[in-house]
Amino acid sequence: MKEFFYMGGYAFYIWTSYGLTLIVLLANLIIPYNQERTLLRTLARKLRRKERDNYKSKA
């Protein structure tokens, strides 16, 4: 088991590569999710503003 983690002397490079790959994969999941939430929030706010303005103009 120790040899597995040591990776023949290349452990630092290999585990760093695994770590960076994990970070990139997580970023590819998190960033679009946050952008979608922001977009939906912005669109909902614009819709509420438009409905409020339409209601005021009719009254």
N, C-alpha and C positions, 0 to 999 in steps of 0.2 A: 504494500500500500504506500509505503514511503517513496518507493521508486516511481510510482504513478504521479505523485504530487511533485517530485523532483524533476520529472520529465527529461532525464538525461542531461541535466545542466541548463536546460532552456526554459525552466519553469517561469522565470520572470517574464520573458517575452510571450510565452504561450498564455499564461494566466492574464496578462495585460490585454492580450488580443481578445480573449474570451470576455473580459470585463468591458472592453470598448464595444464589442459586438452586442453585448447585452444592453448597454446604454443606448446604442443606436436603435436597436429593435424596440426598446421601450419608448424612445422618443418618437418613433414612427407610429406608435399607438396613441400616445398621450397628446402630442401636438395637434393632430387633426381633430381629436375629440374636443379639445379646448377651443379650437377655432370654430367648430360647429356650434358649440354652446354659445360662444360669443355672437356668432352670426344670428342664431335663433333669438337670442335675447335682444339684439339690435332690431331685428325685423318685428318682433312683438312690440317693442317700444314705439317704432314708427307706426305700426298699425293702430295702437292705442291712441297715439297723437292724432292720426288722421281721423279716426272715429270721433274723437273729442272735438276736433275742429269742425267736422261735418255736423255734429250735434249743435254746436254753438251757432253755426251759420243758419241753421233751420229755425232756431228759437228766436 
